[in-house]
Amino acid sequence: MSEEKTKKELYSYQHDAIEKLLKRLHAAPENHNILYQLPTGGGKTVIFSEVARRYIDDTKKKVLILTHRIELCTQTSSMLTEFGIFNKIIDSSVKELPDQNKYQCFVAMVETLNNRLQEEEFSMDNIGLVIVDEAHYNSFSKLFKYFDKSIILGVTATPLSSSIKLPMNSNYNELIIGDSIADLVEKGFLAKANTYTYNVNLGSLTVGITGDYTVRSSERLYANVMMQEKLLYAYEEKSIGKKTLIFNSGIQSSMHVRDTFTDAGHAIKHLDSTNTAQERRDILEWFKNKPDAVLTSVGILTTGFDEPTVESIILNRATKSLTLYHQMIGRGSRILPKKKSFDVIDLGNNALRFGMWDEYVDWKEIFISPFAYYENLQSDEDIEKNFKYEMPDEIRDQFAKTKDFFFNVKKEYKSILSQGLRPKEVITRSVEQHAQMCMDNSEDVYDARILAELLEGDIEYRVRTYSQCLASTTKNYLQWLQDDYKTQLRLNLSHKFDLIDAADMVDEEDENLTF
């Protein structure tokens, strides 16, 4: 093969990565495993395809590429063909390889190949390099014993194992870091993420044996009416009319999302692993062609899905997996001539847990000491305690006549206690301030009630802060406080406008008597 066979245009940072990887591969001894990190959207498949092409030319040995999903097998095979590499997919229909000398490269799903290699009549010859796509998945390691004379190159956006019990440094000898997200955004290779966080009380979630939140506890939280309303509100505030991907942790909550959005008149479809291949193709084709389409999904579009026209990502779930966090957001990071940024709506306190998507991550330190990384993650309790609500500019604009939005719940609580008043006086005073804000910016009680609904985020924050001052409150009591706050606010507004109406009637009567 020659350089002329490379039809894919490579960016400068991809050229640099390829040269660095080839240099290390040629210098590496047998049974040496290298891990390469590059952000989602950076073109890992392009890079390792060119690496494979050059390696085959240089060594005359063959390359095996491992993936964990059939869609990735097909995509990888197509990319290799673009690079002029004669390759074969080893799928469930391939029982033996009598013609393997015809091929320079093989692409296989991990489980399929593992089954074949356990059969004595199946063998692969002259494999010099094994490339592992999405290497953070642990299922690949079971194959390494079959290629102990080969060099293994793992590629991933996040060199952090999918299981806290199986660190990546137990399978790979060294880590090579590619360009950061911030660098690729600054150079115009990735779109910029505009992140909007909506604080969510995650106290009801439980952590499973994998180290992430369980699907069952997540379903209970995200399928309830209150969270569905919060999701719909966030979408209509930030993403309405934009092509949107919604990530959920469970099928039931995703189906609830579909029903909620459908009832609200939005074009939406649901996709999960139970859909047939044809259904999946039809749904993704619909999503591709409809500019304002909304697609709600579960565990199926985090890898191997590339739709550059996505304008908004909604994380309708919480996760303790940094890998999953980056994968979900990365689905919106592809650039287009008219797309330089995209929106991220976070409904799982994920940005508070991990930092913004484009923040610096010390991957080498995480690779060396993954357990220390997990131990230093901010807890949900600390996130709740340290969260400070900032009213969005769009909502502030609706209260243009209000000069002071701030109400210091903790300071007010201390002041009230020092005066010997009951603690709930804090809520009464807070309700009074919110009611006055609504009155000052409305013509009648109906307008005021509409404005009151915009204060939901501020209300939740104030009530949560008040409950923290009380030190010991139940989840049910916190929910009751929020519901009661909204009721008191509506009653306060009705009372204020009743007084205004009564005063107007008195003035009219006085005018009539004078006349």
ABEGO torsion letter per residue (X at the ends): XBAAABABBBBAAAAAAAAAAAAAAAABBBGBBBBBBBBBGAGAAAAAAAAAAAAAAAAGBBBBBBBABAAAAAAAAAAAAAAGBBBBBBBAABABBAAAAABABBBBBAAAAAAAAABAABBBBGBABBBBBGAABAAAAAAAAAAAABBBBBBBABBBBABAABBAAAABABBBBBBBAAAAAAAGABBBBBBBBBBBBAAABBBBAAGBBBAAAAAAAAABAAAAAAAAAAAAAAABGBBBBBBBABAAAAAAAAAAAAAAGBBBBBBBAABBAAAAAAAAAAAAABAABBBBBBGAAABGBBBAABABBBBABBBABAAAAAAAAAAAABBBAABABBBBBBAAGAAAAAEBAABBBBAAAAAABAAAAAAABBBAAAAAAABBBBBBAAAAAAAAABABABBBAAAAAAAAAAAGBBAAAAAAAAAAAAAAAAAAABABAAAAAAAAAAAAAAAAAAAAAAAAAAGBBBAAAAAAAAAAAAAAAAAAAAAAAAAAAAAAAAAAAAAAAAX
